[in-house]
């Protein structure tokens, strides 16, 4: 093992970056519904609104899916395909699928402990889930937040504090986030259509193309401009048992351990 501060070799960067990051022509199609700007007024239907908006997602204990990702991270255009498994309360497994050869990386996390293993160059990094995902993919989500984003759900919605913006919008907090709910004539059911996460690592998520109450398209954008991603979800499988082994990795003893900073420098953010 080399010193933690050593810059990644040219060979290691040559493996991870071209494999994960592909130049694209054109940008993601805009899916961002404008948020309402009218006055916010107290309402009395917060309970039924949340009940309807989360009916599909709150019953999910586990979910597996395929995820096509395109957009930009750290100013670089990217395209990737991921297989994901997520479980309550805070477990996640991601596999970056390659068109040929070995997967680009495996990521597993349970609570505050995560591991990412890159089999092509035999390197492994360990740390907090959000820090590892931010380093390799620009997105600082822990397993619970990742599950909420993928399902377009709310974990701790403030029903009593919900406010109305006109007849077809509702807004309230969800822990440290703010969620917007919407209904229209074409589909009168209430849905969570936007989540705003504040802070230095802030982001916004827009949900669309709902099927059976769950979004199939998600626009995930950093408020600081670090990433702008469109996620297309498919092959959703709900509540299939996922044992603890699904969120564990067998990493070869010969794999080189690297720091989160080294992982960041070899990823699409390039030390930004």
KOLRO-823864 format. One record per residue: x, y, z of N, C-alpha, C, O in turn. Coordinates in steps of 0.2 Angstrom, whole numbers, plus 5000, padded with zeros to 4 digits. Example, Ala and Ser with C-alpha at 12.3 -4.5 7.8 and 13.67 -1.06 7.14 Angstrom:
BEGIN
506649725039506249785039506649845039507149835042;506449895035506849955036506450005039506750065040;
//
This chain:
BEGIN
500449945000500050005000500450065000500950075004;500350114996500650174996500450225000499950215004;500750285001500550335006499850365004499750364998;499450375009498750395007498750465003498250474999;499250505003499250564999499550554992499550604988;499750494990499950484983499450504978498850474979;499650534973499150544967499050484964499550444963;498450464961498350404957498750404951498950454948;498950344950499450334944499050344938498450344937;499350364932499050374926498650314924498150314920;498950254925498550194923497950184927497450164924;497950204933497250194937496750244934496150234934;496950314933496550364930496350344923495750354921;496750304920496550284913496050234913495650224908;495950194919495450144919494750174921494250154918;494750214926494150234929493850294925493250284924;494150344923493850394920493550384913492950394913;493950354909493650344902493050294903492550294899;493150244907492550194908491950224911491450204909;492050264915491450294919491150354915490550374915;491550394912491350454909491450454901491950444899;490850464898490850464891490650534888490150564891;490950564883490750634881490150624877490050574873;489650664878489050664875488950734871489250784873;488550724866488350784862487650804864487150754864;487450864866486850884868486750874876487150834879;486250914879486150914886485550864887485150844883;485350854894484750824896484150864894484150924894;483650824892483050864891482750894898482750864903;482550954897482350994903481650964906481150954903;481750934912481150904915480950944922480550914926;481251004923481151034929480451074929480451124926;480051054933479351094933479551154938479751154943;479351214935479451274939479051274945478451244946;479351294951479051294957478551354958478751404955;478051354961477551404962477851464966478251454971;477651524964477851584968477351614972477451674974;476751594972476151624975476251624983476751594986;475751654987475751654994475651584997475251544994;475951575002475851505006475351515011475451565016;474851475011474251485016474151425020474251365017;473951425026473851365030473251325027472751355024;473351255028472851215025472651165030472951155035;472151125029471851075034471951005031471750955034;472150995025472150935022472850895021472950855017;473250915026473950895025473950815026474350785022;473550785031473650715032473450675025473750635023;472850695022472650655016473050665010473150625006;473350725010473850745004474450695005474650665000;474750695011475350655012475150575011475550535008;474650555014474350485013474350465006474550415004;474050505002473950494995474650494991474850454987;475050544992475650554989476250504990476650484986;476150474996476650424998476350354998476750305001;475750344996475450274996475850224993475950164996;476150234987476550184984477250174987477550114988;477550234989478250224991478350204998478850175000;477950225003478050215010477950135012478250115017;477650095007477650025008478249985006478249925007;478750025003479349995000479849975006480050025009;480049915007480549905012481249885008481749905010;481149855002481749844998481549864991480949854989;482049884987481949894980482549874976483149894978;482549844970483049834966482849864959482249864957;483349894955483149924949483749934945484349924947;483649954938484149974934484150044933483550074933;484650084932484650154932485150174926485750164926;484850214921485250244916485350314918484950354919;486050334918486250404921486550434915487050414912;486350504914486750544909486650614912486250634915;487150654909487150724912487850744912488350734908;488050784918488750804919488850804926488450814931;489550794928489850794934490450824934490950814930;490550884938491150914938491350944931491950954930;490850964927490950994921491050944915491150964909;491050874917491150824912490550794910490150774915;490450784904489850744901489950674903490450644902;489350644906489450574908488850534905488250554904;488950464905488450424903488650354907489150334906;488150324911488250264914487650224915487150254915;487750164917487250114918487350084925487850054926;486850084930486950064936486450004938485850014936;486649954942486149914945486149934952486649944955;485549934955485549954962485049914966484549884964;485249904973484849874978484849914984485349934986;484249934986484149974992483649944997483149914995;483849955004483449925009483349975015483850005016;482849965018482750005025483149965030483249905030;483350005035483350085035483850115031483750175029;484450085030484950125027485550085024486050075026;485250045019485749995016485750015008485150025006;486250005005486250014998486849974994487349964997;486749954988487249924984487149944977486549944974;487649974974487749994967488249954963488749944966;488049944957488549914953488549954946488049954943;489149984945489250014938489349964933489949944933;488849954929488949904924489349924918489249984915;489749884915490149904909489849864903489549804904;489949884897489649854891490049784890489749744888;490649784892491049724891491549724897491749774900;491749664899492249654904491949664911491349664912;492349674916492149684923491749744924491849794921;491349744930491049804932491549864933492049844935;491349924933491749974934491949984942492449994944;491349974946491449974953490849944956490349944953;490949924962490449894967490449944973490949964975;489849964975489750004981489249974985488749954983;489449964992488949944997489049985003489550015004;488449995006488450035012487850015017487349995015;488050015023487550005028487650055034488150055037;487150095035487150145040487750195038487750225033;488250205042488750255041489450225038489950255037;489350155036489950125034489850105027489350075025;490350125022490350105015490950085012491550105015;490950045007491550025004491450024996490850014994;491950044993491850044985492550014983493050024985;492349964978492949924975492949924968492349924965;493449944965493549944958493949884955494649894956;493649834953494049774951494549784945494949744945;494449834941494849834935495549854937496049834934;495649894942496249914944496449894952496949914955;495949854954496149824961496249874966496749874970;495749924967495849974972495149974976494649954973;495249994982494649994987494750054991495250074993;494150084993494150144997493550135002493050105000;493650155008493150145013493050215017493450255017;492350225019492250285023491450295023491150245023;491250355024490550365025490250365018490550385013;489650335018489250325011489250395007489450385001;489050445010488950505006489650535003489650554998;490150525007490850545005491050504999491350534995;490950445000491250394994490850404988491150414982;490150414988489750424982489950494979489950504973;490050544983490150614981490850604977490950644972;491350564980491950564977491950534970492350554965;491650474969491650444963491050464958491150454952;490550494961489950514956489750584957489250604954;490050614962489850684963489150694967489050754969;488850644969488150654972488250634979488350574981;488150674984488350664991487650634995487450664999;487450574993486850544996487050485000487450444998;486750475006486850415010486350365008485850385004;486350305010485850255008485050275009484650265004;484950305015484250325016484050385011483450385008;484450435010484350485005484250454998483850484994;484650414996484650384989484050344988483750354983;483750304993483150274993482550324992482150314988;482550374996482050424995482050454989481450474986;482650474986482650504979482450454974482050474969;482650394974482450344969481750334969481450324964;481350334975480650314975480250384975479650374975;480550444976480150504976479750504982479150524982;480050484988479650484994479850534999480350574998;479550535005479650575011479750525017479350485017;480250535021480350495027480050525033479750485037;480050595034479750625040479350685038479550745040;478850685034478550745032478150775038477850745042;478150845037477850885043477150895040477050945037;476750855042476050855040475650915043475350955040;475850935050475450985053475751055050475351105050;476351055047476651125045476551135038476751175035;476151085034476051095027475651155025475151175029;475851185020475551255017475351245010475551195007;474751275008474551275002474751334998474851395000;474851324991475051374986474551364981474651324976;474051404981473451394977473151324978473151294983;472751304973472351244974472751174973472551124976;473251184969473551124966474251114969474651064966;474551154974475151144976475151144984474751174987;475551104987475651094994476451094995476851064991;476651125001477351125002477451115010477051135014;477951075012478151065019478851035019479151025014;479051035025479751005027479750925027479250895029;480250895026480350825027481050825030481550815026;481150825037481750825040482050895038481850945040;482650885035483050945033482850965026483151025024;482450935023482250945016481650985016481250985021;481451015010480851045008480551005002480850994997;479850985003479550944997478950984995478651014999;478850974988478351014985477850954982478150904979;477250964983476750914981476250944976476151004977;476050914971475650944965475150894963475250834963;474550914960474050874957473850924951473850984951;473650884946473350924940472650884938472550834940;472350914933471750894930471850824927471450774928;472450814923472550754920472650694925472450634924;472950714931473050664936472950694943473350724945;472350684945472150724952472450704958472350734963;472850644957473150614963473750664965474150684961;473850674972474450714974475050674974475050614975;475550704971476250674971476750724973476750784972;477250694976477850734977478250744971478450694968;478350804969478650814962479350854963479750854958;479550874969480150904970480350904977479950914981;481050884978481350884984481950934984482350934979;481950984989482551034989482951014996482651015001;483551004995484050985000484451045001484851054997;484451085007484851145008485551125010485651065012;485951175011486651165014487151175008487051185002;487851165011488351175006488451115001488651124995;488151065002488051004998487351004995487150944993;487051054994486351054992486151034985486551034981;485551004984485350984978484550984977484250994982;484350974971483650974970483450914966483850894961;482950884967482650824963481950844961481550864964;481950824954481250834951481050764949481450724946;480450744950480150674949479650684943479150724943;479650634938479150634933479050564930479450524932;478650564925478450494922478350444927478650394927;477750454931477550414936477250354933476850354928;477350294936477050234935476850194941477350184945;476250184942476050154949476250194955476450164960;476250254954476450304960477150314961477350354965;477550284957478350294958478650324951478450314946;479050374952479350404947479850364943480150314946;479850374936480350334932480850374929481350354927;480750444930481250494928481450544933480950564936;482050554935482250594940482850644938483250624935;482750704939483250754937483550774944483150804948;484150764945484550774951485050824950485550814946;485050884953485450944951485750974957485350984962;486450984957486751014963486551094963486651124957;486451124969486351194969486951234968486951294966;487551204969488151234968488451224961489051244959;488051184957488351174950488851114949489151104944;488851074954489351014954489150954949489550924946;488450944949488150894945487450914942487150954945;487350884937486650894933486550824930486750814924;486150784933486050714931485250704929484850724933;485150664924484550634923484550554924484950524921;484150534928484050464930483450434927482950454928;483550374923482950344920482950274923483450234922;482450254927482350194931481950144927481450164923;482150084928481850024924481949964928482349964933;481549914927481549844930481549854938481949814941;481049894940480949894947480649834950480149804947;480949804955480649754959480649764966481149784969;480049764969479849794976479849734981479549684979;480149744987480049704993480249634992479949594995;480749624987481049554987481549554992481949604993;481549504996482049505002482749505000483049474995;483149555003483849565002484149555009484149595013;484549495009484849485016485549525017485749565012;485849525023486449565024486949555019487349605018;487049495016487549485012487549525005488049535002;486949545004486849584998487149654998487349684993;487349675005487649735006488349735009488549775013;488649675007489349665009489749645002489449624997;490449655003490849644997491449605000491649605005;491549554995492149514996492749544992492849534986;493149584996493749624992494349584993494549564998;494749564987495349534988495849564992495849624993;496249524996496749545000497249584997497549625000;497349574990497849604986497649674984498049714981;496949694985496749764983497149814987497149814993;497249874983497649924986497149974989496649994986;497249984996496750034999496950104998497550124998;496450144996496550214994496150264998495650235001;496350324999495950375003495350394999495350384993;494850435002494350464999494650514994494350524988;495150554996495450604992495750574985495650604980;496050514986496350484980495750464975495750464969;495250434979494650414975494350474971494150464965;494250534974494050594971494450614965494250624960;495150604966495550634960495550584954495750604949;495350524956495350474950494650474947494550434942;494150504950493450504947493350564943493750604942;492650574941492550634937492550704940492650744936;492650704946492750774949493450794949493550854949;493950744948494650764947494950814952495350854951;494650804959494950844964494650914965494850954969;494050924961493750984962493350994968493051044970;
//
